Amino acid sequence: MMSIINEKKPSIPVYILSGFLGSGKTTLLVKLIEHWKQQQLRPAVVMNELGEVNLDGQIVDEEVPMTEMLGGCICCTVRGDLGLQLADLVQEESPDVIVIEATGAANPMEILDAVTETSLYMRLELKSLITIVDAAHLSGLYQEQKGKTFKLMQEQIRCASVLLLNKTDRVQEQQLQDLEGLLHKWNGFAPVIPTVKCEVSMEKLLHSGADVHIHQSNIAGDAWKNAGETHVHTDACRTQGCNHGHDHTDQRDSNHSSDHGEHSVKPHTSHEHVMVYTHYFSQPVNSEAFEQFVASLPRDVYRAKGILSFSDTASRFWFQYAYRESDYMKITPQGDVPDVAVFIGEHFDQTAIREQLLELEAVKQD
Ligand SMILES: Nc1nc2c(ncn2[C@@H]2O[C@H](COP(=O)(O)OP(=O)(O)OP(=O)(O)O)[C@@H](O)[C@H]2O)c(=O)[nH]1
């Protein structure tokens, strides 16, 4: 393909935020945007959500140009669009830096491939793949040592160039040390930064990821700078044991397996089990009844978020639920946003969730 890169203009750095559902990607995104704005830089965001509505976009500075890829996971159903979205962002907004926040169910390698493909004909430079890990969640999954969520989290960790071990407030000191050891074992390249609410020097974080890239590129010589860049990184990641199940995965690739011996030649097996239920409310519900409903969500629902009007409060609320912890925050939504909640999980009973919510809506309000 003919290069249309304008050599005189500097490349636009691109950062990919990966990490399991609810690990803290949006929390970090908000901090990164603040950091760049303080430096008088103009960031732009590609936001991907499994649900039909971009709820996370509500808590990002409204001046920041944002491309939304909704209703599917960036690494499969909407992957083909990513290059186009990046091209549009660059042409229309001329940002100084781009961040891609993937869905928590995304396979980061697919996004990495899409970005590096695009960088062959656009002035983009992938700087780092930051994976955020929910310390308590990983600790729980590690004890069980099985399940698709565990495998996906492992992939996200293995493919990172820098790891943020977040939510350390939810684990004990000894657990924290064990987790740091585990992350180093699974990914010997990436520096591990323990955090609470993704609180870290942004300079340190952005610099950490970049070092690893140089290190990985050295493994395969100058190929990092050439058209083979994508594959250099992909292979580096695969040799550490990822099991991505790419579209183009062939039988030989399937011999690279995770620690737990499962093989896959089907595309995107890492998250095809994930389902999403989006509920649009027609009536405000009682806040306490809703809190009780959230507290009793089945374990298979591992993430929920939404914007709600309660019958017993004046303000609207942004609610979050991740790995059995919920959070409510007053919010004045940007634009005309309906009352909506999104539930993400593994083979859960969507009808039961819907019926419970309809029941809450049906309760007569005084
Ligand atoms: N206890 C605790 N909660 C945290 C921490 N960091 C983030 N959270 C909370 O975890 C929830 C999920 O955080 P987000 O930043 O939205 O997570 P995310 O990865 O963007 O979620 P998805 O986009 O749905 O995958 C929110 O309620 C955050 O306030 C932390 O260090 N400790």
The ligand as a MOL file (V3000), in Angstrom:
LIG
                    3D

  0  0  0     0  0            999 V3000
M  V30 BEGIN CTAB
M  V30 COUNTS 32 34 0 0 0
M  V30 BEGIN ATOM
M  V30 1 N -12.5520 0.2360 45.5470 0
M  V30 2 C -12.0530 0.7480 44.4020 0
M  V30 3 N -12.9230 1.0690 43.4060 0
M  V30 4 C -12.3810 1.5830 42.2710 0
M  V30 5 C -10.9920 1.7940 42.0760 0
M  V30 6 N -10.7820 2.2840 40.8360 0
M  V30 7 C -12.0000 2.3900 40.2540 0
M  V30 8 N -12.9820 1.9720 41.1140 0
M  V30 9 C -14.4410 1.8960 40.8810 0
M  V30 10 O -14.7000 0.7720 40.0320 0
M  V30 11 C -15.8340 1.0280 39.1990 0
M  V30 12 C -15.4800 0.7890 37.7360 0
M  V30 13 O -14.5150 1.7470 37.3250 0
M  V30 14 P -14.3770 2.2000 35.7970 0
M  V30 15 O -13.2250 3.1330 35.7100 0
M  V30 16 O -15.6850 2.6640 35.2730 0
M  V30 17 O -14.0580 0.7980 35.1200 0
M  V30 18 P -13.9550 0.4280 33.5720 0
M  V30 19 O -12.8170 -0.4800 33.4340 0
M  V30 20 O -13.9460 1.6690 32.7400 0
M  V30 21 O -15.3240 -0.3270 33.3300 0
M  V30 22 P -15.9070 -0.8370 31.8870 0
M  V30 23 O -15.6930 0.2810 30.9120 0
M  V30 24 O -17.3380 -1.1140 32.1460 0
M  V30 25 O -15.1540 -2.0690 31.5590 0
M  V30 26 C -16.2490 2.4720 39.4960 0
M  V30 27 O -17.3040 2.4470 40.4330 0
M  V30 28 C -14.9880 3.0930 40.0930 0
M  V30 29 O -15.2670 4.1750 40.9720 0
M  V30 30 C -10.0970 1.4490 43.1770 0
M  V30 31 O -8.8660 1.5620 43.1160 0
M  V30 32 N -10.6990 0.9310 44.2950 0
M  V30 END ATOM
M  V30 BEGIN BOND
M  V30 1 1 1 2
M  V30 2 2 2 3
M  V30 3 1 2 32
M  V30 4 1 3 4
M  V30 5 2 4 5
M  V30 6 1 4 8
M  V30 7 1 5 6
M  V30 8 1 5 30
M  V30 9 2 6 7
M  V30 10 1 7 8
M  V30 11 1 8 9
M  V30 12 1 9 10
M  V30 13 1 9 28
M  V30 14 1 10 11
M  V30 15 1 11 12
M  V30 16 1 11 26
M  V30 17 1 12 13
M  V30 18 1 13 14
M  V30 19 2 14 15
M  V30 20 1 14 16
M  V30 21 1 14 17
M  V30 22 1 17 18
M  V30 23 2 18 19
M  V30 24 1 18 20
M  V30 25 1 18 21
M  V30 26 1 21 22
M  V30 27 2 22 23
M  V30 28 1 22 24
M  V30 29 1 22 25
M  V30 30 1 26 27
M  V30 31 1 26 28
M  V30 32 1 28 29
M  V30 33 2 30 31
M  V30 34 1 30 32
M  V30 END BOND
M  V30 END CTAB
M  END
